[in-house]
């Protein structure tokens, strides 16, 4: 098993993107807001979570390959 040393801010950014993705998915499945607002906010959070995950994942994968 390979071990990768990640700086704390990067680990926090990864956790934040996972949280945004999860909250967006939760809002899409929830019944607490109106349909229109829930869809807008949910898809926005999912999109931000996915888009911000791509560069972070590329960074972690490149570190994993270098180690």
PQR file with spaces between the fields and no chain letter, atoms N, CA, C, O and H, PARSE charges and radii, in Angstrom:
ATOM       1  N    UNK     1       0.841   -1.169    0.000 -0.4000 1.5000
ATOM       2  CA   UNK     1       0.000    0.000    0.000 -0.0000 2.0000
ATOM       3  C    UNK     1       0.893    1.241    0.000  0.5500 1.7000
ATOM       4  O    UNK     1       1.857    1.323    0.761 -0.5500 1.4000
ATOM       5  N    UNK     2       0.563    2.196   -0.855 -0.4000 1.5000
ATOM       6  CA   UNK     2       1.316    3.439   -0.908 -0.0000 2.0000
ATOM       7  C    UNK     2       0.725    4.449    0.063  0.5500 1.7000
ATOM       8  O    UNK     2      -0.484    4.479    0.293 -0.5500 1.4000
ATOM       9  H    UNK     2      -0.221    2.129   -1.473  0.4000 1.0000
ATOM      10  N    UNK     3       1.591    5.266    0.621 -0.4000 1.5000
ATOM      11  CA   UNK     3       1.171    6.330    1.516 -0.0000 2.0000
ATOM      12  C    UNK     3       1.479    7.662    0.854  0.5500 1.7000
ATOM      13  O    UNK     3       2.565    7.856    0.308 -0.5500 1.4000
ATOM      14  H    UNK     3       2.573    5.241    0.433  0.4000 1.0000
ATOM      15  N    UNK     4       0.536    8.562    0.903 -0.4000 1.5000
ATOM      16  CA   UNK     4       0.702    9.883    0.309 -0.0000 2.0000
ATOM      17  C    UNK     4       0.589   10.920    1.417  0.5500 1.7000
ATOM      18  O    UNK     4      -0.374   10.913    2.184 -0.5500 1.4000
ATOM      19  H    UNK     4      -0.346    8.404    1.346  0.4000 1.0000
ATOM      20  N    UNK     5       1.571   11.807    1.503 -0.4000 1.5000
ATOM      21  CA   UNK     5       1.522   12.905    2.473 -0.0000 2.0000
ATOM      22  C    UNK     5       0.804   14.077    1.817  0.5500 1.7000
ATOM      23  O    UNK     5       1.263   14.607    0.805 -0.5500 1.4000
ATOM      24  H    UNK     5       2.353   11.813    0.880  0.4000 1.0000
ATOM      25  N    UNK     6      -0.312   14.474    2.391 -0.4000 1.5000
ATOM      26  CA   UNK     6      -1.082   15.604    1.876 -0.0000 2.0000
ATOM      27  C    UNK     6      -1.061   16.731    2.899  0.5500 1.7000
ATOM      28  O    UNK     6      -1.207   16.485    4.097 -0.5500 1.4000
ATOM      29  H    UNK     6      -0.685   14.043    3.212  0.4000 1.0000
ATOM      30  N    UNK     7      -0.878   17.967    2.435 -0.4000 1.5000
ATOM      31  CA   UNK     7      -0.954   19.089    3.375 -0.0000 2.0000
ATOM      32  C    UNK     7      -2.380   19.251    3.909  0.5500 1.7000
ATOM      33  O    UNK     7      -3.352   18.901    3.240 -0.5500 1.4000
ATOM      34  H    UNK     7      -0.759   18.166    1.463  0.4000 1.0000
ATOM      35  N    UNK     8      -2.481   19.777    5.103 -0.4000 1.5000
ATOM      36  CA   UNK     8      -3.788   19.928    5.758 -0.0000 2.0000
ATOM      37  C    UNK     8      -4.753   20.787    4.930  0.5500 1.7000
ATOM      38  O    UNK     8      -5.926   20.427    4.831 -0.5500 1.4000
ATOM      39  H    UNK     8      -1.692   20.062    5.646  0.4000 1.0000
ATOM      40  N    UNK     9      -4.316   21.907    4.328 -0.4000 1.5000
ATOM      41  CA   UNK     9      -5.267   22.687    3.523 -0.0000 2.0000
ATOM      42  C    UNK     9      -5.829   21.889    2.341  0.5500 1.7000
ATOM      43  O    UNK     9      -7.005   22.029    2.007 -0.5500 1.4000
ATOM      44  H    UNK     9      -3.363   22.199    4.408  0.4000 1.0000
ATOM      45  N    UNK    10      -5.010   21.067    1.717 -0.4000 1.5000
ATOM      46  CA   UNK    10      -5.495   20.250    0.607 -0.0000 2.0000
ATOM      47  C    UNK    10      -6.506   19.225    1.109  0.5500 1.7000
ATOM      48  O    UNK    10      -7.529   18.993    0.464 -0.5500 1.4000
ATOM      49  H    UNK    10      -4.054   20.953    1.989  0.4000 1.0000
ATOM      50  N    UNK    11      -6.229   18.620    2.241 -0.4000 1.5000
ATOM      51  CA   UNK    11      -7.174   17.664    2.817 -0.0000 2.0000
ATOM      52  C    UNK    11      -8.488   18.353    3.159  0.5500 1.7000
ATOM      53  O    UNK    11      -9.559   17.774    2.976 -0.5500 1.4000
ATOM      54  H    UNK    11      -5.399   18.809    2.765  0.4000 1.0000
ATOM      55  N    UNK    12      -8.414   19.587    3.655 -0.4000 1.5000
ATOM      56  CA   UNK    12      -9.628   20.358    3.935 -0.0000 2.0000
ATOM      57  C    UNK    12     -10.404   20.677    2.670  0.5500 1.7000
ATOM      58  O    UNK    12     -11.634   20.633    2.665 -0.5500 1.4000
ATOM      59  H    UNK    12      -7.544   20.057    3.803  0.4000 1.0000
ATOM      60  N    UNK    13      -9.688   20.997    1.594 -0.4000 1.5000
ATOM      61  CA   UNK    13     -10.357   21.288    0.322 -0.0000 2.0000
ATOM      62  C    UNK    13     -11.052   20.043   -0.213  0.5500 1.7000
ATOM      63  O    UNK    13     -12.162   20.128   -0.738 -0.5500 1.4000
ATOM      64  H    UNK    13      -8.689   21.032    1.599  0.4000 1.0000
ATOM      65  N    UNK    14     -10.414   18.902   -0.085 -0.4000 1.5000
ATOM      66  CA   UNK    14     -11.027   17.637   -0.527 -0.0000 2.0000
ATOM      67  C    UNK    14     -12.290   17.363    0.280  0.5500 1.7000
ATOM      68  O    UNK    14     -13.321   16.985   -0.278 -0.5500 1.4000
ATOM      69  H    UNK    14      -9.512   18.833    0.341  0.4000 1.0000
ATOM      70  N    UNK    15     -12.207   17.552    1.584 -0.4000 1.5000
ATOM      71  CA   UNK    15     -13.379   17.327    2.437 -0.0000 2.0000
ATOM      72  C    UNK    15     -14.504   18.303    2.090  0.5500 1.7000
ATOM      73  O    UNK    15     -15.674   17.921    2.083 -0.5500 1.4000
ATOM      74  H    UNK    15     -11.370   17.858    2.037  0.4000 1.0000
ATOM      75  N    UNK    16     -14.161   19.552    1.804 -0.4000 1.5000
ATOM      76  CA   UNK    16     -15.184   20.549    1.467 -0.0000 2.0000
ATOM      77  C    UNK    16     -15.887   20.199    0.161  0.5500 1.7000
ATOM      78  O    UNK    16     -17.104   20.350    0.054 -0.5500 1.4000
ATOM      79  H    UNK    16     -13.210   19.863    1.809  0.4000 1.0000
ATOM      80  N    UNK    17     -15.132   19.734   -0.835 -0.4000 1.5000
ATOM      81  CA   UNK    17     -15.766   19.384   -2.103 -0.0000 2.0000
ATOM      82  C    UNK    17     -16.661   18.165   -1.938  0.5500 1.7000
ATOM      83  O    UNK    17     -17.730   18.099   -2.545 -0.5500 1.4000
ATOM      84  H    UNK    17     -14.143   19.611   -0.748  0.4000 1.0000
ATOM      85  N    UNK    18     -16.249   17.216   -1.139 -0.4000 1.5000
ATOM      86  CA   UNK    18     -17.101   16.054   -0.857 -0.0000 2.0000
ATOM      87  C    UNK    18     -18.365   16.500   -0.141  0.5500 1.7000
ATOM      88  O    UNK    18     -19.451   15.992   -0.417 -0.5500 1.4000
ATOM      89  H    UNK    18     -15.380   17.270   -0.646  0.4000 1.0000
ATOM      90  N    UNK    19     -18.225   17.452    0.782 -0.4000 1.5000
ATOM      91  CA   UNK    19     -19.393   17.963    1.498 -0.0000 2.0000
ATOM      92  C    UNK    19     -20.366   18.681    0.585  0.5500 1.7000
ATOM      93  O    UNK    19     -21.578   18.501    0.702 -0.5500 1.4000
ATOM      94  H    UNK    19     -17.343   17.864    1.006  0.4000 1.0000
ATOM      95  N    UNK    20     -19.837   19.508   -0.342 -0.4000 1.5000
ATOM      96  CA   UNK    20     -20.714   20.204   -1.290 -0.0000 2.0000
ATOM      97  C    UNK    20     -21.452   19.211   -2.177  0.5500 1.7000
ATOM      98  O    UNK    20     -22.649   19.360   -2.424 -0.5500 1.4000
ATOM      99  H    UNK    20     -18.852   19.654   -0.437  0.4000 1.0000
ATOM     100  N    UNK    21     -20.746   18.216   -2.645 -0.4000 1.5000
ATOM     101  CA   UNK    21     -21.366   17.202   -3.494 -0.0000 2.0000
ATOM     102  C    UNK    21     -22.465   16.467   -2.724  0.5500 1.7000
ATOM     103  O    UNK    21     -23.553   16.240   -3.252 -0.5500 1.4000
ATOM     104  H    UNK    21     -19.774   18.096   -2.444  0.4000 1.0000
ATOM     105  N    UNK    22     -22.179   16.101   -1.489 -0.4000 1.5000
ATOM     106  CA   UNK    22     -23.167   15.406   -0.663 -0.0000 2.0000
ATOM     107  C    UNK    22     -24.373   16.273   -0.327  0.5500 1.7000
ATOM     108  O    UNK    22     -25.509   15.801   -0.359 -0.5500 1.4000
ATOM     109  H    UNK    22     -21.295   16.285   -1.060  0.4000 1.0000
ATOM     110  N    UNK    23     -24.127   17.538   -0.004 -0.4000 1.5000
ATOM     111  CA   UNK    23     -25.250   18.433    0.300 -0.0000 2.0000
ATOM     112  C    UNK    23     -26.113   18.673   -0.929  0.5500 1.7000
ATOM     113  O    UNK    23     -27.339   18.733   -0.835 -0.5500 1.4000
ATOM     114  H    UNK    23     -23.203   17.921    0.022  0.4000 1.0000
ATOM     115  N    UNK    24     -25.471   18.810   -2.077 -0.4000 1.5000
ATOM     116  CA   UNK    24     -26.238   18.994   -3.308 -0.0000 2.0000
ATOM     117  C    UNK    24     -27.103   17.791   -3.613  0.5500 1.7000
ATOM     118  O    UNK    24     -28.270   17.934   -3.979 -0.5500 1.4000
ATOM     119  H    UNK    24     -24.475   18.762   -2.153  0.4000 1.0000
ATOM     120  N    UNK    25     -26.538   16.608   -3.463 -0.4000 1.5000
ATOM     121  CA   UNK    25     -27.316   15.383   -3.695 -0.0000 2.0000
ATOM     122  C    UNK    25     -28.444   15.268   -2.670  0.5500 1.7000
ATOM     123  O    UNK    25     -29.554   14.856   -3.004 -0.5500 1.4000
ATOM     124  H    UNK    25     -25.590   16.491   -3.166  0.4000 1.0000
ATOM     125  N    UNK    26     -28.152   15.634   -1.422 -0.4000 1.5000
ATOM     126  CA   UNK    26     -29.185   15.596   -0.390 -0.0000 2.0000
ATOM     127  C    UNK    26     -30.331   16.550   -0.682  0.5500 1.7000
ATOM     128  O    UNK    26     -31.496   16.204   -0.487 -0.5500 1.4000
ATOM     129  H    UNK    26     -27.249   15.969   -1.151  0.4000 1.0000
ATOM     130  N    UNK    27     -30.009   17.742   -1.146 -0.4000 1.5000
ATOM     131  CA   UNK    27     -31.065   18.701   -1.488 -0.0000 2.0000
ATOM     132  C    UNK    27     -31.902   18.224   -2.662  0.5500 1.7000
ATOM     133  O    UNK    27     -33.112   18.446   -2.702 -0.5500 1.4000
ATOM     134  H    UNK    27     -29.062   18.023   -1.305  0.4000 1.0000
ATOM     135  N    UNK    28     -31.257   17.568   -3.616 -0.4000 1.5000
ATOM     136  CA   UNK    28     -32.020   17.056   -4.757 -0.0000 2.0000
ATOM     137  C    UNK    28     -33.008   15.976   -4.315  0.5500 1.7000
ATOM     138  O    UNK    28     -34.067   15.819   -4.924 -0.5500 1.4000
ATOM     139  H    UNK    28     -30.274   17.387   -3.584  0.4000 1.0000
ATOM     140  N    UNK    29     -32.671   15.241   -3.270 -0.4000 1.5000
ATOM     141  CA   UNK    29     -33.536   14.161   -2.786 -0.0000 2.0000
ATOM     142  C    UNK    29     -34.507   14.619   -1.702  0.5500 1.7000
ATOM     143  O    UNK    29     -35.477   13.917   -1.417 -0.5500 1.4000
ATOM     144  H    UNK    29     -31.812   15.369   -2.775  0.4000 1.0000
ATOM     145  N    UNK    30     -34.270   15.773   -1.096 -0.4000 1.5000
ATOM     146  CA   UNK    30     -35.086   16.248    0.025 -0.0000 2.0000
ATOM     147  C    UNK    30     -36.402   16.841   -0.464  0.5500 1.7000
ATOM     148  O    UNK    30     -36.574   17.138   -1.646 -0.5500 1.4000
ATOM     149  H    UNK    30     -33.482   16.343   -1.328  0.4000 1.0000
ATOM     150  N    UNK    31     -37.306   16.999    0.463 -0.4000 1.5000
ATOM     151  CA   UNK    31     -38.611   17.603    0.167 -0.0000 2.0000
ATOM     152  C    UNK    31     -38.814   18.897    0.954  0.5500 1.7000
ATOM     153  O    UNK    31     -39.943   19.374    1.061 -0.5500 1.4000
ATOM     154  H    UNK    31     -37.166   16.758    1.424  0.4000 1.0000
ATOM     155  N    UNK    32     -37.736   19.479    1.509 -0.4000 1.5000
ATOM     156  CA   UNK    32     -37.885   20.622    2.412 -0.0000 2.0000
ATOM     157  C    UNK    32     -38.068   21.958    1.698  0.5500 1.7000
ATOM     158  O    UNK    32     -38.690   22.859    2.261 -0.5500 1.4000
ATOM     159  H    UNK    32     -36.819   19.091    1.422  0.4000 1.0000
ATOM     160  N    UNK    33     -37.556   22.120    0.492 -0.4000 1.5000
ATOM     161  CA   UNK    33     -37.697   23.368   -0.259 -0.0000 2.0000
ATOM     162  C    UNK    33     -38.661   23.173   -1.416  0.5500 1.7000
ATOM     163  O    UNK    33     -39.054   22.051   -1.737 -0.5500 1.4000
ATOM     164  H    UNK    33     -37.051   21.389    0.034  0.4000 1.0000
ATOM     165  N    UNK    34     -39.037   24.291   -2.038 -0.4000 1.5000
ATOM     166  CA   UNK    34     -39.871   24.164   -3.225 -0.0000 2.0000
ATOM     167  C    UNK    34     -39.071   23.464   -4.321  0.5500 1.7000
ATOM     168  O    UNK    34     -37.840   23.491   -4.323 -0.5500 1.4000
ATOM     169  H    UNK    34     -38.718   25.202   -1.777  0.4000 1.0000
ATOM     170  N    UNK    35     -39.777   22.850   -5.231 -0.4000 1.5000
ATOM     171  CA   UNK    35     -39.137   22.066   -6.304 -0.0000 2.0000
ATOM     172  C    UNK    35     -38.115   22.890   -7.076  0.5500 1.7000
ATOM     173  O    UNK    35     -37.010   22.415   -7.337 -0.5500 1.4000
ATOM     174  H    UNK    35     -40.777   22.828   -5.228  0.4000 1.0000
ATOM     175  N    UNK    36     -38.464   24.105   -7.442 -0.4000 1.5000
ATOM     176  CA   UNK    36     -37.581   24.950   -8.251 -0.0000 2.0000
ATOM     177  C    UNK    36     -36.319   25.339   -7.492  0.5500 1.7000
ATOM     178  O    UNK    36     -35.216   25.225   -8.025 -0.5500 1.4000
ATOM     179  H    UNK    36     -39.362   24.492   -7.230  0.4000 1.0000
ATOM     180  N    UNK    37     -36.474   25.802   -6.240 -0.4000 1.5000
ATOM     181  CA   UNK    37     -35.325   26.208   -5.436 -0.0000 2.0000
ATOM     182  C    UNK    37     -34.436   25.017   -5.109  0.5500 1.7000
ATOM     183  O    UNK    37     -33.210   25.117   -5.171 -0.5500 1.4000
ATOM     184  H    UNK    37     -37.371   25.895   -5.807  0.4000 1.0000
ATOM     185  N    UNK    38     -35.042   23.904   -4.764 -0.4000 1.5000
ATOM     186  CA   UNK    38     -34.284   22.710   -4.422 -0.0000 2.0000
ATOM     187  C    UNK    38     -33.447   22.252   -5.608  0.5500 1.7000
ATOM     188  O    UNK    38     -32.280   21.895   -5.441 -0.5500 1.4000
ATOM     189  H    UNK    38     -36.037   23.823   -4.713  0.4000 1.0000
ATOM     190  N    UNK    39     -34.024   22.257   -6.791 -0.4000 1.5000
ATOM     191  CA   UNK    39     -33.292   21.823   -7.982 -0.0000 2.0000
ATOM     192  C    UNK    39     -32.154   22.789   -8.308  0.5500 1.7000
ATOM     193  O    UNK    39     -31.046   22.355   -8.623 -0.5500 1.4000
ATOM     194  H    UNK    39     -34.972   22.547   -6.927  0.4000 1.0000
ATOM     195  N    UNK    40     -32.415   24.086   -8.235 -0.4000 1.5000
ATOM     196  CA   UNK    40     -31.371   25.071   -8.538 -0.0000 2.0000
ATOM     197  C    UNK    40     -30.191   24.963   -7.580  0.5500 1.7000
ATOM     198  O    UNK    40     -29.040   24.876   -8.010 -0.5500 1.4000
ATOM     199  H    UNK    40     -33.315   24.439   -7.978  0.4000 1.0000
ATOM     200  N    UNK    41     -30.475   24.968   -6.299 -0.4000 1.5000
ATOM     201  CA   UNK    41     -29.403   24.903   -5.304 -0.0000 2.0000
ATOM     202  C    UNK    41     -28.722   23.545   -5.343  0.5500 1.7000
ATOM     203  O    UNK    41     -27.496   23.468   -5.266 -0.5500 1.4000
ATOM     204  H    UNK    41     -31.409   25.039   -5.950  0.4000 1.0000
ATOM     205  N    UNK    42     -29.486   22.488   -5.460 -0.4000 1.5000
ATOM     206  CA   UNK    42     -28.909   21.140   -5.487 -0.0000 2.0000
ATOM     207  C    UNK    42     -27.974   20.935   -6.659  0.5500 1.7000
ATOM     208  O    UNK    42     -26.860   20.441   -6.481 -0.5500 1.4000
ATOM     209  H    UNK    42     -30.482   22.550   -5.522  0.4000 1.0000
ATOM     210  N    UNK    43     -28.407   21.306   -7.862 -0.4000 1.5000
ATOM     211  CA   UNK    43     -27.549   21.130   -9.036 -0.0000 2.0000
ATOM     212  C    UNK    43     -26.334   22.044   -8.980  0.5500 1.7000
ATOM     213  O    UNK    43     -25.257   21.667   -9.441 -0.5500 1.4000
ATOM     214  H    UNK    43     -29.311   21.707   -8.007  0.4000 1.0000
ATOM     215  N    UNK    44     -26.494   23.247   -8.419 -0.4000 1.5000
ATOM     216  CA   UNK    44     -25.339   24.144   -8.288 -0.0000 2.0000
ATOM     217  C    UNK    44     -24.291   23.541   -7.356  0.5500 1.7000
ATOM     218  O    UNK    44     -23.100   23.570   -7.665 -0.5500 1.4000
ATOM     219  H    UNK    44     -27.369   23.553   -8.044  0.4000 1.0000
ATOM     220  N    UNK    45     -24.722   22.995   -6.221 -0.4000 1.5000
ATOM     221  CA   UNK    45     -23.771   22.376   -5.292 -0.0000 2.0000
ATOM     222  C    UNK    45     -23.122   21.126   -5.892  0.5500 1.7000
ATOM     223  O    UNK    45     -21.925   20.904   -5.712 -0.5500 1.4000
ATOM     224  H    UNK    45     -25.690   22.970   -5.970  0.4000 1.0000
ATOM     225  N    UNK    46     -23.890   20.328   -6.588 -0.4000 1.5000
ATOM     226  CA   UNK    46     -23.321   19.147   -7.242 -0.0000 2.0000
ATOM     227  C    UNK    46     -22.289   19.575   -8.282  0.5500 1.7000
ATOM     228  O    UNK    46     -21.208   18.991   -8.360 -0.5500 1.4000
ATOM     229  H    UNK    46     -24.863   20.508   -6.734  0.4000 1.0000
ATOM     230  N    UNK    47     -22.615   20.584   -9.076 -0.4000 1.5000
ATOM     231  CA   UNK    47     -21.688   21.050  -10.116 -0.0000 2.0000
ATOM     232  C    UNK    47     -20.395   21.596   -9.506  0.5500 1.7000
ATOM     233  O    UNK    47     -19.305   21.277   -9.981 -0.5500 1.4000
ATOM     234  H    UNK    47     -23.493   21.058   -9.012  0.4000 1.0000
ATOM     235  N    UNK    48     -20.507   22.411   -8.464 -0.4000 1.5000
ATOM     236  CA   UNK    48     -19.312   22.951   -7.813 -0.0000 2.0000
ATOM     237  C    UNK    48     -18.490   21.821   -7.203  0.5500 1.7000
ATOM     238  O    UNK    48     -17.262   21.827   -7.297 -0.5500 1.4000
ATOM     239  H    UNK    48     -21.393   22.670   -8.077  0.4000 1.0000
ATOM     240  N    UNK    49     -19.153   20.860   -6.584 -0.4000 1.5000
ATOM     241  CA   UNK    49     -18.439   19.727   -5.999 -0.0000 2.0000
ATOM     242  C    UNK    49     -17.688   18.920   -7.039  0.5500 1.7000
ATOM     243  O    UNK    49     -16.540   18.539   -6.813 -0.5500 1.4000
ATOM     244  H    UNK    49     -20.150   20.855   -6.508  0.4000 1.0000
ATOM     245  N    UNK    50     -18.311   18.654   -8.170 -0.4000 1.5000
ATOM     246  CA   UNK    50     -17.669   17.860   -9.224 -0.0000 2.0000
ATOM     247  C    UNK    50     -16.529   18.641   -9.866  0.5500 1.7000
ATOM     248  O    UNK    50     -15.429   18.113  -10.031 -0.5500 1.4000
ATOM     249  H    UNK    50     -19.244   18.963   -8.354  0.4000 1.0000
ATOM     250  N    UNK    51     -16.785   19.895  -10.230 -0.4000 1.5000
ATOM     251  CA   UNK    51     -15.772   20.701  -10.921 -0.0000 2.0000
ATOM     252  C    UNK    51     -14.557   20.945  -10.031  0.5500 1.7000
ATOM     253  O    UNK    51     -13.426   20.919  -10.516 -0.5500 1.4000
ATOM     254  H    UNK    51     -17.679   20.324  -10.096  0.4000 1.0000
ATOM     255  N    UNK    52     -14.770   21.179   -8.747 -0.4000 1.5000
ATOM     256  CA   UNK    52     -13.638   21.430   -7.856 -0.0000 2.0000
ATOM     257  C    UNK    52     -12.912   20.147   -7.471  0.5500 1.7000
ATOM     258  O    UNK    52     -11.767   20.200   -7.022 -0.5500 1.4000
ATOM     259  H    UNK    52     -15.688   21.200   -8.353  0.4000 1.0000
ATOM     260  N    UNK    53     -13.554   19.002   -7.638 -0.4000 1.5000
ATOM     261  CA   UNK    53     -12.903   17.735   -7.327 -0.0000 2.0000
ATOM     262  C    UNK    53     -11.887   17.344   -8.391  0.5500 1.7000
ATOM     263  O    UNK    53     -10.875   16.722   -8.071 -0.5500 1.4000
ATOM     264  H    UNK    53     -14.484   18.959   -8.003  0.4000 1.0000
ATOM     265  N    UNK    54     -12.132   17.691   -9.629 -0.4000 1.5000
ATOM     266  CA   UNK    54     -11.262   17.260  -10.728 -0.0000 2.0000
ATOM     267  C    UNK    54      -9.803   17.694  -10.546  0.5500 1.7000
ATOM     268  O    UNK    54      -8.923   16.838  -10.629 -0.5500 1.4000
ATOM     269  H    UNK    54     -12.955   18.197   -9.889  0.4000 1.0000
ATOM     270  N    UNK    55      -9.500   18.968  -10.303 -0.4000 1.5000
ATOM     271  CA   UNK    55      -8.088   19.326  -10.118 -0.0000 2.0000
ATOM     272  C    UNK    55      -7.483   18.726   -8.850  0.5500 1.7000
ATOM     273  O    UNK    55      -6.304   18.371   -8.829 -0.5500 1.4000
ATOM     274  H    UNK    55     -10.215   19.664  -10.235  0.4000 1.0000
ATOM     275  N    UNK    56      -8.288   18.614   -7.794 -0.4000 1.5000
ATOM     276  CA   UNK    56      -7.779   18.010   -6.565 -0.0000 2.0000
ATOM     277  C    UNK    56      -7.456   16.534   -6.780  0.5500 1.7000
ATOM     278  O    UNK    56      -6.427   16.046   -6.311 -0.5500 1.4000
ATOM     279  H    UNK    56      -9.246   18.902   -7.811  0.4000 1.0000
ATOM     280  N    UNK    57      -8.322   15.835   -7.480 -0.4000 1.5000
ATOM     281  CA   UNK    57      -8.075   14.420   -7.762 -0.0000 2.0000
ATOM     282  C    UNK    57      -6.839   14.257   -8.641  0.5500 1.7000
ATOM     283  O    UNK    57      -6.042   13.345   -8.424 -0.5500 1.4000
ATOM     284  H    UNK    57      -9.157   16.232   -7.861  0.4000 1.0000
ATOM     285  N    UNK    58      -6.675   15.125   -9.622 -0.4000 1.5000
ATOM     286  CA   UNK    58      -5.497   15.055  -10.485 -0.0000 2.0000
ATOM     287  C    UNK    58      -4.223   15.277   -9.676  0.5500 1.7000
ATOM     288  O    UNK    58      -3.220   14.603   -9.912 -0.5500 1.4000
ATOM     289  H    UNK    58      -7.323   15.866   -9.799  0.4000 1.0000
ATOM     290  N    UNK    59      -4.247   16.203   -8.736 -0.4000 1.5000
ATOM     291  CA   UNK    59      -3.091   16.459   -7.888 -0.0000 2.0000
ATOM     292  C    UNK    59      -2.754   15.246   -7.027  0.5500 1.7000
ATOM     293  O    UNK    59      -1.592   14.850   -6.933 -0.5500 1.4000
ATOM     294  H    UNK    59      -5.062   16.751   -8.545  0.4000 1.0000
ATOM     295  N    UNK    60      -3.760   14.663   -6.406 -0.4000 1.5000
ATOM     296  CA   UNK    60      -3.528   13.503   -5.533 -0.0000 2.0000
ATOM     297  C    UNK    60      -3.032   12.313   -6.360  0.5500 1.7000
ATOM     298  O    UNK    60      -2.130   11.598   -5.924 -0.5500 1.4000
ATOM     299  H    UNK    60      -4.704   14.985   -6.482  0.4000 1.0000
ATOM     300  N    UNK    61      -3.602   12.093   -7.531 -0.4000 1.5000
ATOM     301  CA   UNK    61      -3.161   10.983   -8.384 -0.0000 2.0000
ATOM     302  C    UNK    61      -1.723   11.186   -8.838  0.5500 1.7000
ATOM     303  O    UNK    61      -0.946   10.233   -8.880 -0.5500 1.4000
ATOM     304  H    UNK    61      -4.335   12.674   -7.885  0.4000 1.0000
ATOM     305  N    UNK    62      -1.361   12.427   -9.181 -0.4000 1.5000
ATOM     306  CA   UNK    62       0.014   12.676   -9.605 -0.0000 2.0000
ATOM     307  C    UNK    62       0.999   12.443   -8.457  0.5500 1.7000
ATOM     308  O    UNK    62       2.097   11.933   -8.679 -0.5500 1.4000
ATOM     309  H    UNK    62      -1.992   13.202   -9.148  0.4000 1.0000
ATOM     310  N    UNK    63       0.618   12.807   -7.252 -0.4000 1.5000
ATOM     311  CA   UNK    63       1.469   12.526   -6.091 -0.0000 2.0000
ATOM     312  C    UNK    63       1.569   11.035   -5.826  0.5500 1.7000
ATOM     313  O    UNK    63       2.628   10.537   -5.443 -0.5500 1.4000
ATOM     314  H    UNK    63      -0.274   13.221   -7.072  0.4000 1.0000
ATOM     315  N    UNK    64       0.481   10.328   -6.028 -0.4000 1.5000
ATOM     316  CA   UNK    64       0.463    8.889   -5.798 -0.0000 2.0000
ATOM     317  C    UNK    64       1.388    8.191   -6.788  0.5500 1.7000
ATOM     318  O    UNK    64       2.112    7.268   -6.413 -0.5500 1.4000
ATOM     319  H    UNK    64      -0.379   10.733   -6.339  0.4000 1.0000
ATOM     320  N    UNK    65       1.370    8.620   -8.040 -0.4000 1.5000
ATOM     321  CA   UNK    65       2.226    8.013   -9.051 -0.0000 2.0000
ATOM     322  C    UNK    65       3.689    8.333   -8.810  0.5500 1.7000
ATOM     323  O    UNK    65       4.555    7.509   -9.103 -0.5500 1.4000
ATOM     324  H    UNK    65       0.782    9.370   -8.344  0.4000 1.0000
ATOM     325  N    UNK    66       3.985    9.525   -8.277 -0.4000 1.5000
ATOM     326  CA   UNK    66       5.371    9.921   -8.018 -0.0000 2.0000
ATOM     327  C    UNK    66       5.973    9.200   -6.818  0.5500 1.7000
ATOM     328  O    UNK    66       7.191    9.045   -6.729 -0.5500 1.4000
ATOM     329  H    UNK    66       3.281   10.195   -8.039  0.4000 1.0000
ATOM     330  N    UNK    67       5.125    8.764   -5.901 -0.4000 1.5000
ATOM     331  CA   UNK    67       5.655    8.122   -4.691 -0.0000 2.0000
ATOM     332  C    UNK    67       5.995    6.669   -4.892  0.5500 1.7000
ATOM     333  O    UNK    67       6.449    6.006   -3.960 -0.5500 1.4000
ATOM     334  H    UNK    67       4.136    8.890   -5.974  0.4000 1.0000
